[in-house]
């Protein structure tokens, strides 16, 4: 994928290649709808809404724009993204305390 079999710094297998292979393997076991939801969620994780109490959620307007850019149907994937978001927000907020 990245054109290198080994890292130019360590000489070992490229970590980007390892991560890309792991992500591809995990998506291979998902249904197409779930894989699209994961892709949309992973791509949108930087669109956080944060308050003094911690992470509130993700900005759905931004997620809609990301879905459009990826050619995905936002309305179909929103319920699935919301489930992923709820688990992620709970995990992030539990780490902060």
N, C-alpha and C positions, 0 to 999 in steps of 0.2 A: 504494500500500500504506500509506504513512504519511500521505497526504493533503497533501503539500507537493511542489510541483514544484521548489522551490529552497530552499536552506539559508537559514535566517533570520539566520545569522551572516555568511556570505560572499556570498550572493545567487546563488551558482552552483547547479548541480544537486546535490540532496541526496545525500551519500555513502551514507546508509542505503538510498536508492532504488537507487543504482548497485550496491551490494553485493547487495541483494535480487534485482535483475534478473539479476546474474551467477550467483548461487546457483540461481535458478530455471532458467536456461538450462543450467547444468551438470547439474542433476538431470533435465532433460528428455531427455537422451541416455542416461540410465542405465535399466536394467531396473527394474521395480517393487521387486524384492527388494533390489537394490543401492541404490536410492534410500532405502528404509526403513533399510538398514544405515547409510548415510551420515547420515541424520537422527538415528538413535539414537546413533551415534558422536559427531556434532557436539554433540548435546544433553548428552552425558555427559562431555565432555572436561574438565570441572572436577573430576571425581572421581578425581584422581590419587593414587597411592601413591608417596611419595617417601622415599628413604633417603639416607644420607650419600654414597652412590655416585652418586646422581642419581635420575632417574625410573625406577621399577620397572614401573609399569603403571597400569591403572585398576581401581577397586573394582567387581568384578562384581556384588556385592549391590546397590550403588547403581544400576548400569546396569540391573539387573533391575527395580528400582523405577521407573526412568525409562521403560523399555519398557512397563511396565504402565500408567503414567500417559498414555503416548502411544497406547496401544491396540495395541502391536506384540507379536509373538510372540518373546520373548527367546530361547528355545531354537533357533528357526529362524535367527535373526540372529547368534547368538553366534560361529559360525565366521568370519563375514564381519567382525564387529567386531574379533575377535582379529587378523585380518590388518591391518586399519587401525591397530590399537593398536601392533602390532609395528613398523610403519614409522614411526609417530609417535614412539614411545619412542626408536627409534634416532636419529631426527632431533633430538629434544630433547636427548638425551645427547651427541650430537656437537657441538652448539652450546655446551654448558656447558664443554667442555674447551679 
